[in-house]
Amino acid sequence: MNVRILFFGITKDLTGESNINLEVNDNCSVNDLKEILKEKFKDLNNLNSYAIAVNEEYASYDIFLKPNDVVAIIPPVSGG
């Protein structure tokens, strides 16, 4: 199945992409996707953590993706 991945902040810099379409297995969880992305974009391993949102809602790592989901990779944000 196809999902769309959006990269924000430092994840955009680390991947060199703002968004990609990615073909994943039908039973792909958010955690599985995270591992796929870390394999595809080795520099993501330099981040200690980042949030993942699916269809504009923060997602836990154990939910399963559906065809045409839009997944946002959101790095930690600091500021004041």
N, C-alpha and C positions, 0 to 999 in steps of 0.2 A: 504494500500500500504506500501511497505517497503522502508525506507530511511536509509542511513548510516550516523552516526554521528561521527565526529572526534573531540577529545578534545585536546587542546593545553595549555601549561603553567599551571597556577594555576587551570584552569578548570579541567585539568587532575588529579591534586592532590585532588581537591574537590570531584570529582566523583569516583576516584579510577579506572578509565577506560581511555584507550587511544582511543578506538573506540567501538561503539556498532551498531548493526542493530536494528531498531525500527519500529514497525508496527504502522502507524498512519492512520487517516481517509483520504479518497480521497480528501476532500476539506480542507486540513490542510494548514494554512498559516504559515509563519515564526514566526509570533507572537504566534499562537497557539502552535507551536512546542516549543517555549521558555517557555510557561506556563507548558507544559507537562514535559519538562526537569526539571523545578524548582520543580515540584511536585515529580518527580521520584528521583531527587538528591537534597534534601533539602538544602545542603550546598551551592548550587549555589545562594541561596537567599542572601548570605553574600557578593556577588559581586554587586557593584553599577551599573556596565554596562559591556557589552562585545559585540563585533561585531560578526555578523553571515555572513558567506559566503556560497553560494550555488553553487556547481560546479565551485569552484575557483574564484567566483566573489562576492564581497560584496553585500549583499541583504538588501533591505528595509523590514520592518516587515509586509508589506501588500501583498507581493507576495505569490503565492500558490506553494506548492511543487508538484513535479511530481514523479512518481514511479522511484525508484533507484537513486534519487538525492543523492549527497554527500554533507553533511552539516558540515562546520567547525565552531566550537565555539572558538572564539579568544578573549582572555582577553586583557585588556589594557596593553600596553607595554611602559616602560620608559627606558631611557638610555641617554647616552651622547657621 
